[in-house]
Structure formats: structure tokens, C-alpha cells
Amino acid sequence: MKKSLKVVGAIIENDNNEILCALRSPKMTLPNMWEFPGGKVEANENFAQAIVREIEEELKCSIEYKEIFNDNTHEYEKFTVNLITIKCKIKDGKPTADEHSKIIWLKRENLESLRWAPADVPAVKQLASEKV
């Protein structure tokens, strides 16, 4: 049986209605694909705790959990990911690409121009069609 992972991803929007996109590094699984930053939910965490911790670790800034945006399960060749994307707002600090190759801010209408990790695609499509 495939390993199953519960993962959270942050949809962080700035004051210009741009979304933060993170490029996975060549050392990560799914290298050089874009994603919403985040990571695995630990056994003792709820989604809000997990996303706040992950963004602190990955982007060196603090965020505020707002609401769950999308819940999608994707089967990869070797594992299954249940990705819960969460709308968040930066509380303190400026995101920096620590684990990722780079981070960029993009308008919704340009999100689909990137090569996204497959589990992130449903949230990308939902965001791209969202009216702001």
C-alpha cells in the first residue's frame, strides 16, 4: 500500500492581490515544480497549527490562518497526498526562499502559466477563476 501524507499549503495573498508561489528546489521531491508553501501535518497538530509552523520554518515569517480554501487528494506514483490549501495572511516579517529555489508573487490570472506540482493544480484552477 502507498504511503499517505496529509499536507497543508499556504495561499498567501499580498495587498496587490498577488499570490505567493514557491519553486521546489532540485533536491526536493517533484523538483523544479511550483507549489503553495507548506508541509506535512504532524500527529499532534490541527491544520492552523501546521501551516503556521511550516511557514515559519520554510519562509521565515509569521502568518495568520484565515480559512480552508481547497481540499484535494492526489495519487503520485509512490505516495498519495491529501493537500489542504489554506488562505493565510502575513502577520510579521517578509517571506524568504529558505528551502525553495525561489518565491514570486503572481496575479491570479497568471498562476496557470507556471508548472505546478499536480496536487496543487486544483487549488490553482480555483484561485484563477476566483473573483476578487
Backbone torsions as a table, in degrees:
resi	resn	phi	psi	omega
1	MET	NA	140.9	-180.0
2	LYS	-69.4	149.0	174.4
3	LYS	-69.9	138.3	180.0
4	SER	-114.3	129.7	-177.6
5	LEU	-118.6	136.0	172.1
6	LYS	-101.8	120.2	-171.9
7	VAL	-129.4	144.7	174.4
8	VAL	-112.0	144.9	176.5
9	GLY	-130.2	137.4	-176.9
10	ALA	-94.0	126.4	169.9
11	ILE	-99.3	100.6	-176.2
12	ILE	-104.6	123.2	-177.8
13	GLU	-113.4	138.4	178.3
14	ASN	-95.5	-176.5	-176.8
15	ASP	-68.9	-14.6	178.1
16	ASN	-95.0	14.9	-177.6
17	ASN	61.1	32.0	175.6
18	GLU	-102.3	149.3	-176.7
19	ILE	-105.6	138.1	177.8
20	LEU	-78.0	126.3	179.5
21	CYS	-119.9	136.3	-177.0
22	ALA	-119.4	132.3	179.6
23	LEU	-92.9	120.5	179.4
24	ARG	-64.0	138.8	-177.6
25	SER	-75.0	161.7	179.2
26	PRO	-60.7	-19.9	-179.4
27	LYS	-84.7	-15.0	-177.5
28	MET	-83.3	161.8	168.7
29	THR	-65.9	154.1	-173.9
30	LEU	52.5	55.9	-176.5
31	PRO	-63.5	147.9	175.0
32	ASN	59.8	27.5	172.9
33	MET	-112.9	153.4	-179.1
34	TRP	-87.3	152.1	179.5
35	GLU	-154.1	168.1	167.3
36	PHE	-87.4	126.3	-174.7
37	PRO	-62.5	149.6	-179.4
38	GLY	161.8	-151.3	-179.9
39	GLY	173.2	-165.7	-174.3
40	LYS	-68.9	143.4	173.8
41	VAL	-84.6	123.2	178.5
42	GLU	-75.5	160.4	-175.1
43	ALA	-56.2	-35.4	-174.7
44	ASN	-98.0	14.9	-174.5
45	GLU	-114.0	150.0	165.9
46	ASN	-94.1	176.2	-175.7
47	PHE	-61.6	-41.1	-178.8
48	ALA	-62.6	-45.3	179.1
49	GLN	-63.9	-42.1	-177.8
50	ALA	-63.5	-45.4	-176.3
51	ILE	-69.7	-38.7	178.2
52	VAL	-62.8	-44.8	179.7
53	ARG	-64.4	-48.3	-177.3
54	GLU	-60.8	-43.0	-178.5
55	ILE	-69.3	-36.5	174.8
56	GLU	-59.7	-45.1	-179.4
57	GLU	-68.4	-46.3	-172.8
58	GLU	-82.6	-39.9	-171.9
59	LEU	-113.4	-3.2	176.9
60	LYS	57.1	41.0	174.5
61	CYS	-145.2	164.5	179.0
62	SER	-107.9	142.2	-177.7
63	ILE	-124.7	166.5	176.3
64	GLU	-116.1	128.7	176.6
65	TYR	-71.0	129.9	177.5
66	LYS	-107.8	-62.8	-178.0
67	GLU	-163.9	155.5	174.0
68	ILE	-71.7	135.1	-176.8
69	PHE	-106.1	-43.9	-175.2
70	ASN	-149.9	144.3	178.0
71	ASP	-130.6	113.8	-173.4
72	ASN	-137.0	139.0	174.7
73	THR	-111.7	129.6	-179.8
74	HIS	-127.5	132.4	178.2
75	GLU	-95.8	113.7	173.1
76	TYR	-90.7	176.4	-177.8
77	GLU	-60.0	-44.3	-173.7
78	LYS	-106.3	-10.9	-178.7
79	PHE	-156.7	165.2	176.9
80	THR	-115.1	135.4	-179.7
81	VAL	-117.1	128.7	169.1
82	ASN	-102.5	104.4	-177.1
83	LEU	-100.2	119.5	175.0
84	ILE	-105.5	110.8	177.5
85	THR	-90.7	140.0	-171.3
86	ILE	-128.3	128.7	174.6
87	LYS	-72.8	132.0	-176.6
88	CYS	-138.2	163.9	178.3
89	LYS	-132.2	140.2	177.7
90	ILE	-70.8	128.3	176.8
91	LYS	-95.0	-43.7	-174.1
92	ASP	-152.3	139.8	176.7
93	GLY	90.5	179.2	-179.6
94	LYS	-126.3	129.1	-179.1
95	PRO	-58.7	135.3	175.6
96	THR	-128.4	142.9	-179.6
97	ALA	-78.2	96.6	-179.4
98	ASP	-94.8	-53.1	179.5
99	GLU	-93.9	-24.4	-177.8
100	HIS	-89.1	158.5	176.3
101	SER	-66.2	-40.2	177.4
102	LYS	-164.3	161.2	173.6
103	ILE	-128.5	145.1	178.2
104	ILE	-139.1	159.8	173.9
105	TRP	-106.1	129.0	-179.7
106	LEU	-131.6	145.7	172.4
107	LYS	-68.8	151.9	-179.9
108	ARG	-50.7	-44.0	-175.0
109	GLU	-67.6	-13.0	179.5
110	ASN	-103.5	-3.8	-176.0
111	LEU	-58.4	-41.4	-174.8
112	GLU	-72.0	-3.8	177.7
113	SER	-78.4	-13.9	179.6
114	LEU	-90.0	160.5	175.7
115	ARG	-92.9	97.9	-173.5
116	TRP	-87.5	151.4	169.5
117	ALA	-61.0	138.1	-174.4
118	PRO	-53.0	-38.0	-178.8
119	ALA	-65.9	-24.7	-178.9
120	ASP	-83.3	-18.1	-172.3
121	VAL	-57.2	-45.5	179.6
122	PRO	-58.7	-39.6	178.2
123	ALA	-67.9	-38.0	177.7
124	VAL	-60.8	-47.1	-179.7
125	LYS	-62.8	-41.4	179.2
126	GLN	-64.7	-43.0	178.4
127	LEU	-63.8	-43.6	-177.4
128	ALA	-61.9	-30.7	-178.5
129	SER	-94.0	-3.4	-178.0
130	GLU	-72.8	137.4	176.3
131	LYS	-90.6	131.7	-177.7
132	VAL	-106.7	NA	NA
